[in-house]
Amino acid sequence: MYLENKIIDWIKNYTWSNNMLTLVVGVSGGIDSAVVSTLCAKTNIKTIVVSLPINQNKEQLSRANNHIDWLKNNFENVSSIEISLDNTFEELKKLFNSSSDLSLANSKSRLRMVVLYHVASNNKGLVVGTGNKIEDFGIGFFTKYGDGGVDISPIADLTKSEVKKMAINLKINEEIILAKPTDGLWNDERTDEDQIGATYDELEKIMDFLDSGKNPNELTGRDFEVFNIYKKFNDSNKHKMIQIPIFKK
């Protein structure tokens, strides 16, 4: 539990040093948000977990609700809010009847960000991010100013396999640990790995390879295919992962 305790202490110190009182976490039914919300709960700081379904898959919503119940049963500092954004999203769609499926999916994420910040501002709180290292700094697999719009990111330096190990240590519900990763932004059953074209384990292997300073030309077979997938996402999403460009006079 060494790493878990370091993150818990980091969250506490950041919250206190910025004179904030509350931690706000969006909970989706996935492993990343389950781990982050549990780490926040273990700080003993007031933690509000927020479920924001938008035409949500019933299994995802059930996992989220089961996790929220588990948190509230085990941590007195945890409370929850559920706000259905179905109608809000449908009204937004009417304004943009020519929008692509991708832009609409991103709009779901941005609607959730707006609500999380509203909850945080009403409770002198911080919005706590749930992105992992592969998503946030490898392939940029998040929505700019959506799930990427946060105040702190406790697991952004952890790979997916490290998050899974942490989930096991934290005794998070097995149904969440075993569930296929998904961003929950689509009306079908597609997973993150369906969208990316590679598994998180494969991407993690490539990131480790590149971090070691080795030459990508050494890669062969499936590893080289995954490297090209990684590079495509990394190149196209670079703007999400760097500081906003500022013109200097």
RODO-2510 file (C-alpha; in nm, 4 decimals, decimal comma):
residues 249
     n   res          X          Y          Z
     1     m     0,0000     0,0000     0,0000
     2     y     0,3055     0,2262    -0,0154
     3     l     0,2124     0,3933    -0,3431
     4     e    -0,1523     0,4282    -0,2423
     5     n    -0,0520     0,6030     0,0807
     6     k     0,1829     0,8390    -0,1045
     7     i    -0,1001     0,9432    -0,3371
     8     i    -0,3418     0,9852    -0,0469
     9     d    -0,0931     1,2092     0,1327
    10     w    -0,0323     1,4049    -0,1894
    11     i    -0,4059     1,4681    -0,2315
    12     k    -0,4392     1,5781     0,1312
    13     n    -0,1408     1,8122     0,1187
    14     y    -0,2524     1,9743    -0,2073
    15     t    -0,6082     2,0227    -0,0797
    16     w    -0,5014     2,1721     0,2518
    17     s    -0,2302     2,3936     0,1042
    18     n    -0,4885     2,5462    -0,1295
    19     n    -0,7431     2,5972     0,1496
    20     m    -1,0007     2,3718    -0,0132
    21     l    -1,2543     2,1625     0,1762
    22     t    -1,3924     1,9060    -0,0654
    23     l    -1,2911     1,6554    -0,3323
    24     v    -1,5291     1,6027    -0,6246
    25     v    -1,4976     1,2927    -0,8431
    26     g    -1,7046     1,1822    -1,1402
    27     v    -1,7741     0,8079    -1,1120
    28     s    -1,8412     0,6128    -1,4316
    29     g    -1,8323     0,2459    -1,3323
    30     g    -1,4775     0,2104    -1,4649
    31     i    -1,1614     0,1137    -1,2812
    32     d    -0,9875     0,4534    -1,3027
    33     s    -1,2680     0,6512    -1,1414
    34     a    -1,3205     0,3732    -0,8848
    35     v    -0,9554     0,3887    -0,7778
    36     v    -0,9447     0,7697    -0,7660
    37     s    -1,2694     0,8013    -0,5700
    38     t    -1,1456     0,5412    -0,3213
    39     l    -0,8133     0,7210    -0,2746
    40     c    -1,0052     1,0445    -0,2149
    41     a    -1,2331     0,8727     0,0354
    42     k    -0,9298     0,7458     0,2265
    43     t    -0,8030     1,1022     0,2794
    44     n    -1,0883     1,1612     0,5282
    45     i    -1,1552     1,4873     0,3419
    46     k    -1,5173     1,5471     0,2456
    47     t    -1,5596     1,3614    -0,0842
    48     i    -1,8541     1,3985    -0,3219
    49     v    -1,8834     1,1279    -0,5860
    50     v    -2,0971     1,2297    -0,8805
    51     s    -2,2769     1,0080    -1,1301
    52     l    -2,3776     1,1901    -1,4488
    53     p    -2,5504     0,9412    -1,6809
    54     i    -2,6230     1,0444    -2,0388
    55     n    -2,8153     0,7648    -2,2115
    56     q    -2,5892     0,5412    -2,0077
    57     n    -2,5314     0,1714    -2,0598
    58     k    -2,7200    -0,0067    -1,7790
    59     e    -2,4242    -0,2251    -1,6805
    60     q    -2,1935     0,0753    -1,6518
    61     l    -2,4483     0,2617    -1,4409
    62     s    -2,5043    -0,0422    -1,2201
    63     r    -2,1295    -0,0766    -1,1581
    64     a    -2,1071     0,2934    -1,0744
    65     n    -2,3984     0,2740    -0,8313
    66     n    -2,2599    -0,0398    -0,6642
    67     h    -1,9236     0,1313    -0,6189
    68     i    -2,0860     0,4452    -0,4778
    69     d    -2,2841     0,2339    -0,2296
    70     w    -1,9623     0,0539    -0,1291
    71     l    -1,7856     0,3859    -0,0722
    72     k    -2,0688     0,5297     0,1378
    73     n    -2,0892     0,2117     0,3452
    74     n    -1,7168     0,2192     0,4199
    75     f    -1,6319     0,5897     0,4453
    76     e    -1,8306     0,8398     0,6504
    77     n    -1,6805     1,1347     0,4610
    78     v    -1,8355     1,0250     0,1282
    79     s    -2,1651     1,1534    -0,0115
    80     s    -2,3073     1,1166    -0,3595
    81     i    -2,5016     1,3054    -0,6238
    82     e    -2,6684     1,1607    -0,9337
    83     i    -2,7862     1,3964    -1,2058
    84     s    -2,9262     1,2599    -1,5290
    85     l    -2,8133     1,4722    -1,8220
    86     d    -3,0279     1,2922    -2,0801
    87     n    -3,2618     1,5854    -2,1421
    88     t    -2,9828     1,8445    -2,1319
    89     f    -2,7872     1,6515    -2,3926
    90     e    -3,0916     1,6073    -2,6172
    91     e    -3,1553     1,9820    -2,6092
    92     l    -2,7930     2,0455    -2,6984
    93     k    -2,8171     1,8047    -2,9918
    94     k    -3,1058     2,0071    -3,1337
    95     l    -2,8768     2,3093    -3,1594
    96     f    -2,6172     2,1124    -3,3573
    97     n    -2,8155     1,8856    -3,5871
    98     s    -2,5226     1,8463    -3,8258
    99     s    -2,2652     1,7496    -3,5617
   100     s    -2,0487     1,4409    -3,6080
   101     d    -2,0808     1,1466    -3,3708
   102     l    -1,7366     1,2287    -3,2300
   103     s    -1,8217     1,5911    -3,1528
   104     l    -2,1426     1,4797    -2,9804
   105     a    -1,9510     1,2227    -2,7752
   106     n    -1,7067     1,4929    -2,6686
   107     s    -1,9985     1,7191    -2,5789
   108     k    -2,1172     1,4568    -2,3307
   109     s    -1,7800     1,4722    -2,1582
   110     r    -1,7833     1,8517    -2,1533
   111     l    -2,1341     1,8624    -2,0066
   112     r    -2,0134     1,6429    -1,7232
   113     m    -1,7151     1,8715    -1,6640
   114     v    -1,9490     2,1715    -1,6294
   115     v    -2,1570     1,9934    -1,3654
   116     l    -1,8519     1,8685    -1,1722
   117     y    -1,7154     2,2225    -1,1505
   118     h    -2,0555     2,3530    -1,0408
   119     v    -2,0615     2,0982    -0,7586
   120     a    -1,7013     2,1850    -0,6681
   121     s    -1,7632     2,5594    -0,6613
   122     n    -2,0641     2,5121    -0,4328
   123     n    -1,8556     2,3087    -0,1876
   124     k    -1,5184     2,4867    -0,1988
   125     g    -1,3850     2,1824    -0,3735
   126     l    -1,1386     2,0471    -0,6261
   127     v    -1,2363     1,8438    -0,9316
   128     v    -1,0213     1,5321    -0,9191
   129     g    -0,9160     1,3761    -1,2505
   130     t    -0,9366     1,0060    -1,3276
   131     g    -0,7053     0,9770    -1,6310
   132     n    -0,4137     0,7329    -1,6328
   133     k    -0,0662     0,7738    -1,7864
   134     i    -0,1409     0,6019    -2,1165
   135     e    -0,4493     0,8152    -2,1787
   136     d    -0,3167     1,1463    -2,0488
   137     f     0,0439     1,1406    -2,1701
   138     g     0,0682     0,8582    -2,4226
   139     i    -0,2142     0,8724    -2,6741
   140     g    -0,4181     1,1689    -2,5505
   141     f    -0,7307     0,9550    -2,5181
   142     f    -0,9499     1,2072    -2,3414
   143     t    -1,1740     1,5016    -2,4233
   144     k    -1,0087     1,8411    -2,4123
   145     y    -1,1974     2,0487    -2,1519
   146     g    -1,4105     1,7428    -2,0804
   147     d    -1,2634     1,4650    -1,8671
   148     g    -0,9337     1,6472    -1,9256
   149     g    -1,0688     1,9518    -1,7392
   150     v    -0,9626     1,8855    -1,3796
   151     d    -0,7756     2,0449    -1,0895
   152     i    -0,5540     1,7528    -0,9864
   153     s    -0,4670     1,4147    -1,1423
   154     p    -0,3718     1,1523    -0,8820
   155     i    -0,3171     0,8576    -1,1177
   156     a    -0,1887     1,0345    -1,4312
   157     d     0,1591     0,8865    -1,3752
   158     l     0,0235     0,5320    -1,3363
   159     t    -0,0166     0,2835    -1,6205
   160     k    -0,3357     0,0826    -1,6552
   161     s    -0,1710    -0,2261    -1,5070
   162     e    -0,0600    -0,0217    -1,2044
   163     v    -0,4147     0,1092    -1,1648
   164     k    -0,5463    -0,2475    -1,1740
   165     k    -0,3002    -0,3595    -0,9047
   166     m    -0,4064    -0,0643    -0,6932
   167     a    -0,7733    -0,1518    -0,7410
   168     i    -0,7044    -0,5014    -0,6106
   169     n    -0,5141    -0,3634    -0,3090
   170     l    -0,8005    -0,1240    -0,2357
   171     k    -1,0510    -0,4140    -0,2521
   172     i    -1,2607    -0,2475    -0,5205
   173     n    -1,5540    -0,4510    -0,6520
   174     e    -1,4368    -0,7307    -0,8801
   175     e    -1,7001    -0,6461    -1,1439
   176     i    -1,5210    -0,3142    -1,1972
   177     i    -1,1746    -0,4701    -1,2085
   178     l    -1,2880    -0,7250    -1,4697
   179     a    -1,4913    -0,4853    -1,6852
   180     k    -1,3533    -0,3870    -2,0257
   181     p    -1,2389    -0,0219    -2,0229
   182     t    -1,4827     0,2177    -2,1906
   183     d    -1,5311     0,5934    -2,1949
   184     g    -1,9112     0,5510    -2,1943
   185     l    -1,9604     0,8251    -2,4532
   186     w    -2,1160     0,6139    -2,7290
   187     n    -2,4574     0,4556    -2,7714
   188     d    -2,3152     0,1164    -2,8688
   189     e    -2,0979    -0,1305    -2,6783
   190     r    -1,7583    -0,0131    -2,8073
   191     t    -1,4712    -0,0263    -2,5606
   192     d    -1,1646     0,1960    -2,5371
   193     e    -0,9598    -0,0759    -2,6994
   194     d    -1,2094    -0,1053    -2,9875
   195     q    -1,1629     0,2649    -3,0548
   196     i    -0,7855     0,2621    -3,0192
   197     g    -0,7104    -0,0610    -3,2025
   198     a    -0,4761    -0,1894    -2,9322
   199     t    -0,5013    -0,3066    -2,5736
   200     y    -0,3711    -0,1032    -2,2806
   201     d    -0,1163    -0,3778    -2,2119
   202     e     0,0151    -0,3448    -2,5683
   203     l     0,0325     0,0339    -2,5448
   204     e     0,2041     0,0127    -2,2071
   205     k     0,4689    -0,2169    -2,3557
   206     i     0,5379     0,0377    -2,6318
   207     m     0,5551     0,3299    -2,3882
   208     d     0,8035     0,1395    -2,1720
   209     f     1,0079     0,0593    -2,4836
   210     l     1,0159     0,4242    -2,5927
   211     d     1,0906     0,5482    -2,2393
   212     s     1,3977     0,3228    -2,2392
   213     g     1,5362     0,5201    -2,5337
   214     k     1,5365     0,2291    -2,7758
   215     n     1,4917     0,2758    -3,1512
   216     p     1,1377     0,1995    -3,2795
   217     n     1,2977     0,0469    -3,5898
   218     e     1,3926    -0,2458    -3,3686
   219     l     1,0252    -0,3366    -3,3304
   220     t     0,8686    -0,6088    -3,5422
   221     g     0,5316    -0,7758    -3,5959
   222     r     0,2479    -0,6750    -3,3662
   223     d     0,4771    -0,4534    -3,1588
   224     f     0,5530    -0,2418    -3,4661
   225     e     0,1805    -0,2235    -3,5505
   226     v     0,1029    -0,1006    -3,1983
   227     f     0,3875     0,1509    -3,2171
   228     n     0,2267     0,2986    -3,5298
   229     i    -0,1107     0,3135    -3,3523
   230     y     0,0552     0,4828    -3,0553
   231     k     0,2372     0,7305    -3,2799
   232     k    -0,0787     0,8167    -3,4763
   233     f    -0,2704     0,9025    -3,1581
   234     n     0,0266     1,0751    -2,9962
   235     d     0,0844     1,2966    -3,3009
   236     s    -0,2791     1,3891    -3,3572
   237     n    -0,3526     1,4518    -2,9878
   238     k    -0,0305     1,6339    -2,9018
   239     h    -0,2234     1,9598    -2,8605
   240     k    -0,4062     1,8075    -2,5625
   241     m    -0,0889     1,7035    -2,3841
   242     i     0,1161     2,0217    -2,3999
   243     q     0,0740     2,3686    -2,2547
   244     i    -0,1590     2,5961    -2,4494
   245     p     0,0486     2,7997    -2,6963
   246     i     0,0788     3,1638    -2,5929
   247     f     0,1905     3,4431    -2,8223
   248     k     0,4711     3,6407    -2,6601
   249     k     0,4873     4,0066    -2,7614
***
